[in-house]
Amino acid sequence: MRFAGLRAGLILATSVASLGASPPPRPDFERAVQVPQAGKVSIVLDRHVYEGARPDLADLRVLDQTWAQVPYLLEEPWSGPEVTLKQPRSLKRGLKGVENATLTLNFGEPLLKTGLLLSLSGQNFRRRVMVEGRNKHEPWTTLTDSAYVFAIPEPTAARYESVRLPENNYQYLRVTVFRGPDDSPRIEILDTWARCEGRRRPRETPVAPIHQTRSEVTELTETQLTLDLGARHQPFSGLVVDVADESFLRGVVLEARRDPRLPTPGGPPPSFAWTKLGEGSIYRYQTGQHASEQLRLDVAGRERVLRLRIANRDDRPLEIRSVTVMAVAERLVFSAEAGRSYRLTYGAAGLARPEYDIQRTVRDPAVWIAQGREGTLGPPVLTPAVAQAVPWTERHKSILWGGLVAVVLLLGGVTWRALKAV
């Protein structure tokens, strides 16, 4: 009987421990807002918000001490860049010297542009590109004279024919492609597209990954760098690779990790999946007096784990000093009244995006947002409603584990008496 009681106690202790280890459901959060003074208050969204909120940020709410909603404006300068590829209205072809090809592009009106995508003749080349811009009745201004485009032949064929430009809104662009070493006698610019932006790029700041790993995948002849940004929906606008090597050309691919679904009974264990976000090239060259490098990959999104794949082919891996993830700060701005307290809540599923009058009545949202004085957010805590929905074993862990310890001590006493009696 004593041993039967001991076995029952062990079963009870195991059950209690398993209850304590059960994961809580996904909660909603609230965070106190420290208001510097009455008036417009600006809150910079941080890693905690991007981890707990929905990816579209439609669940953000500002509440006062009575739990009434407070209208706000949300600045999302890089939530999804409006990028389009646009062909010029007309092309004027020509030759510069006897070896180089030129093409003058007329877009019909000033357009905000940040790059060109070229289609060139040839299957194996390395060519320097110069791009100039102007509007009507203006002289030509050089935008870049040291960009490079590449074509790699079979068996590992690849083409990198994009040219990054500083932001400009010139109506006319003039592209010159210089004949490369061992190139064909005549080269041609077959077609071209401009990368047009819906708005100017905002100021960026680096995002420090909480974890970073590097691996050399021999069978794929590539280097893989995995970056954990620390939040499920962390926004980013590009990556910059710091390379120590003096001369190189590498194709790069950026991927995002997709977490596995719950395993099916009797099925194989789940595994991570990777989704391609974008690709490009990084390079550094010194040709005569022309030094050129491209170390940035322009890809934007909201992800937690990124993987940068660098194709080495038969070359040795690059000496990479660091990879910097760039992002743009997103701000939420509301009007605070004296004597009132405020909190930010997020994470609730099923909420529709709020609609406030200020979203339609503010004449210039950018100016209105810029007028806000910066407030600070307190640590995230469970909202009262969600806290009540969390299982009792999660809300009272101290009581649970105290009871578990008492059960273990009781079982120890029973076992001692049983052994002593024997």
HELIX and SHEET records of a PDB file:
HELIX    1   1 ARG A    2  ALA A   21  1                                  20    
HELIX    2   2 ARG A   47  GLY A   52  1                                   6    
HELIX    3   3 THR A  218  LEU A  220  5                                   3    
HELIX    4   4 ILE A  358  THR A  361  1                                   4    
HELIX    5   5 PRO A  365  ALA A  370  1                                   6    
HELIX    6   6 PRO A  384  ALA A  389  1                                   6    
HELIX    7   7 TRP A  392  ARG A  395  1                                   4    
HELIX    8   8 LYS A  397  ALA A  421  1                                  25    
SHEET    1   A 4 ARG A  61  ASP A  64  0                                        
SHEET    2   A 4 TYR A 342  TYR A 346 -1                                        
SHEET    3   A 4 PHE A  29  GLN A  34 -1                                        
SHEET    4   A 4 THR A 376  LEU A 377 -1                                        
SHEET    1   B 4 ARG A  61  ASP A  64  0                                        
SHEET    2   B 4 TYR A 342  TYR A 346 -1                                        
SHEET    3   B 4 PHE A  29  GLN A  34 -1                                        
SHEET    4   B 4 VAL A 381  LEU A 382 -1                                        
SHEET    1   C 4 TYR A  72  GLU A  75  0                                        
SHEET    2   C 4 ARG A 331  ALA A 336 -1                                        
SHEET    3   C 4 GLY A  39  VAL A  44 -1                                        
SHEET    4   C 4 ARG A 373  GLU A 374  1                                        
SHEET    1   D 4 VAL A  83  LYS A  86  0                                        
SHEET    2   D 4 ILE A 189  GLU A 197 -1                                        
SHEET    3   D 4 LYS A 113  LEU A 120 -1                                        
SHEET    4   D 4 SER A 162  ASN A 168 -1                                        
SHEET    1   E 6 SER A  90  LYS A  96  0                                        
SHEET    2   E 6 ASN A 100  ASN A 106 -1                                        
SHEET    3   E 6 TYR A 172  VAL A 177 -1                                        
SHEET    4   E 6 PHE A 125  ARG A 134 -1                                        
SHEET    5   E 6 THR A 141  ILE A 152 -1                                        
SHEET    6   E 6 ALA A 158  TYR A 160 -1                                        
SHEET    1   F 4 THR A 205  VAL A 207  0                                        
SHEET    2   F 4 ILE A 320  ALA A 327 -1                                        
SHEET    3   F 4 GLY A 238  VAL A 243 -1                                        
SHEET    4   F 4 ARG A 296  LEU A 297 -1                                        
SHEET    1   G 6 HIS A 211  VAL A 217  0                                        
SHEET    2   G 6 GLU A 222  ASP A 228 -1                                        
SHEET    3   G 6 VAL A 305  ALA A 311 -1                                        
SHEET    4   G 6 PHE A 248  ARG A 258 -1                                        
SHEET    5   G 6 ALA A 273  THR A 287 -1                                        
SHEET    6   G 6 HIS A 290  GLN A 294 -1                                        
SHEET    1   H 2 PRO A 235  PHE A 236  0                                        
SHEET    2   H 2 GLY A 301  ARG A 302 -1                                        
END                                                                             
